[in-house]
């Protein structure tokens, strides 16, 4: 059982879970290059029963292609697709909400999402530009985001740049982690915690590391004391609390 208390999601919109640049920077002018890309991808629901996947873009997606289910392919550890029931565009948020035919468990069913940016029916924006999914700075390219799932109490792992990370639930509960294999983005779930649960963490910097960990989302208990949010080693800019 995930928990018998009402869940909250701390949606941390600091950066994308994508192993791609968000928007290219023009260093000569200080502006941004106008490219249609993926901004971020996050899962909604408990790790044992994800009920939706949110894909946010840097521009305004065209509704027809954005709501075409075949433009989004979710796969598990063995490559088995996760059947989708609906793709719904939230135009004001530049976001597509993907709903599976049935809730799925991350541990056994989810390791990647592919977003189609090539072909006649591919994702494009309202100006007709194809998705730059592969991050080469040109329209037209599929995005393939791949993940690793970890669980533990405490949770210990090596970040992509070699930093050693430890996060734990004190008193009660443990942590599930979904991390991008292409960058430093992480989603955490506090599992089986209580109102007394305290979440702490630390980062040991490696020779080539930056000594920090980027967190895109923490889903946990109403009253959990998430102390790592005040630790500067954990980058959590833009935190919002959303009732679950």
Residue pairs with C-beta under 8 A, 6 or more apart in sequence:
1 192
2 46
2 47
2 48
2 49
2 191
2 192
3 46
3 191
3 192
3 193
3 221
5 194
5 195
5 221
5 222
6 222
6 243
6 244
7 46
7 219
7 220
7 221
7 222
7 244
8 219
8 220
8 221
8 222
8 241
8 242
8 243
8 244
9 44
9 217
9 218
9 219
9 241
9 242
9 244
10 217
10 218
10 219
10 220
10 226
10 229
10 236
10 239
10 240
10 241
10 242
11 42
11 217
11 239
11 240
11 242
12 215
12 216
12 217
12 218
12 236
12 237
12 238
12 239
12 240
13 40
13 216
13 237
13 238
13 240
14 214
14 215
14 216
14 235
14 236
14 237
14 238
15 22
15 40
15 185
15 214
15 216
15 235
16 22
16 38
16 39
16 40
16 41
16 56
16 183
16 185
16 216
17 40
17 41
17 42
17 145
17 180
17 183
17 185
17 187
17 216
18 37
18 38
18 39
18 40
18 41
18 143
18 145
18 180
18 182
18 183
18 185
19 135
19 145
19 146
19 180
19 181
19 182
19 183
20 37
20 38
20 133
20 134
20 135
20 143
20 182
21 37
21 135
22 37
22 38
22 39
22 58
23 32
23 33
23 35
23 37
23 58
24 32
24 33
24 35
24 137
25 31
25 32
25 33
26 32
26 33
33 137
35 58
35 132
35 137
35 139
36 57
36 58
36 59
36 124
36 125
36 129
36 130
36 131
36 132
36 139
37 57
37 58
37 59
37 131
37 132
37 133
37 135
37 143
38 55
38 56
38 57
38 58
38 115
38 131
38 133
38 143
38 145
39 56
39 57
39 58
39 94
40 54
40 55
40 56
40 185
40 216
41 53
41 54
41 55
41 56
41 113
41 145
42 53
42 54
42 187
42 216
42 217
43 50
43 52
43 53
43 54
43 106
43 110
43 178
43 187
43 217
44 50
44 51
44 52
44 53
44 54
45 51
45 52
45 103
46 189
46 191
46 219
47 105
47 106
47 107
47 176
47 178
47 189
47 191
48 105
48 106
48 107
49 103
49 104
49 105
50 100
50 103
50 104
50 105
50 106
50 110
51 99
51 100
51 103
52 97
52 98
52 99
52 100
53 72
53 74
53 97
53 98
53 100
53 113
54 95
54 96
54 97
54 98
55 72
55 95
55 96
55 98
55 113
55 115
56 93
56 94
56 95
56 96
57 94
57 95
57 96
57 125
57 131
58 94
59 94
59 125
59 126
59 127
59 129
60 91
60 94
60 125
60 126
61 89
61 91
61 94
61 96
61 123
61 124
61 125
61 126
62 123
62 124
62 125
62 126
62 128
63 89
63 91
65 71
65 121
65 122
65 123
65 124
66 87
66 89
66 96
66 123
67 87
67 88
67 89
67 96
68 87
68 121
69 84
69 86
69 87
70 116
70 121
71 87
71 115
71 116
71 121
71 122
71 123
72 84
72 87
72 96
72 98
72 113
72 114
72 115
72 116
73 81
73 113
73 114
73 116
74 81
74 82
74 84
74 98
74 100
74 110
74 112
74 113
75 81
75 82
75 110
75 111
75 112
75 113
75 114
76 82
76 108
76 109
76 110
76 111
77 108
77 109
77 111
80 109
82 100
82 104
82 109
82 110
83 100
83 101
83 102
84 98
84 99
84 100
84 101
85 99
85 100
85 101
86 97
86 98
86 99
87 96
87 97
87 98
87 99
88 96
88 97
88 99
89 95
89 96
89 97
90 96
90 97
104 110
106 149
106 176
106 178
107 149
107 151
107 176
110 147
110 149
110 178
111 146
111 147
111 148
111 149
112 144
112 145
112 146
112 147
113 143
113 144
113 145
114 142
114 143
114 144
114 145
115 123
115 131
115 133
115 142
115 143
115 145
116 122
116 123
116 131
116 133
116 142
117 123
117 130
117 131
117 132
117 133
117 134
117 139
117 140
117 141
117 142
117 143
118 130
118 133
118 140
118 141
118 142
122 130
122 131
122 140
123 130
123 131
123 133
124 130
124 131
124 139
125 131
129 139
130 139
130 140
130 141
131 139
131 140
131 141
131 143
132 138
132 139
132 140
132 141
133 141
133 142
133 143
133 144
134 141
134 142
134 143
135 141
135 143
145 180
145 182
146 180
146 181
146 182
147 178
147 179
147 180
147 181
148 178
148 179
148 181
149 176
149 177
149 178
150 157
150 176
150 177
150 179
151 174
151 175
151 176
151 177
151 191
152 174
152 175
153 168
153 169
153 173
153 174
153 175
154 166
154 167
154 168
154 169
154 175
155 166
155 167
155 168
155 174
155 175
155 177
156 164
156 165
156 166
157 165
157 177
157 179
158 164
158 165
159 165
159 184
159 203
159 209
159 213
160 181
160 182
160 183
160 184
161 184
161 206
161 208
161 209
161 210
162 206
162 207
162 208
162 209
163 203
163 204
163 205
163 206
163 209
163 210
163 211
163 212
163 213
164 203
164 204
164 206
165 201
165 202
165 203
165 204
165 213
166 201
166 202
166 203
167 175
167 177
167 188
167 199
167 200
167 201
167 228
168 175
168 199
168 200
168 201
169 175
169 190
169 193
169 197
169 198
169 199
170 197
170 198
170 199
170 200
171 194
171 196
171 197
171 198
172 192
172 193
172 194
172 196
172 197
173 190
173 191
173 192
173 193
173 194
173 197
173 221
174 191
174 192
175 188
175 189
175 190
175 191
175 199
176 188
176 189
176 191
177 186
177 187
177 188
177 189
178 186
178 187
179 185
179 186
179 187
180 186
183 214
184 212
184 213
184 214
185 214
185 215
185 216
186 213
186 214
186 215
186 216
187 215
187 216
187 217
187 218
187 219
188 215
188 217
188 218
188 219
188 220
189 218
189 219
189 220
190 197
190 199
190 218
190 219
190 220
190 221
190 224
190 226
193 220
193 221
193 224
194 221
195 221
195 222
195 223
195 224
196 223
197 220
197 221
197 223
197 224
197 225
198 224
198 225
198 227
199 218
199 220
199 224
199 225
199 226
199 227
199 228
200 227
200 228
201 213
201 228
201 231
201 233
201 234
202 231
202 233
203 211
203 212
203 213
203 233
203 234
205 211
211 233
212 232
212 233
212 234
212 235
213 233
213 234
213 235
214 235
215 234
215 235
215 236
218 226
218 229
218 236
219 244
220 226
228 234
229 236
229 239
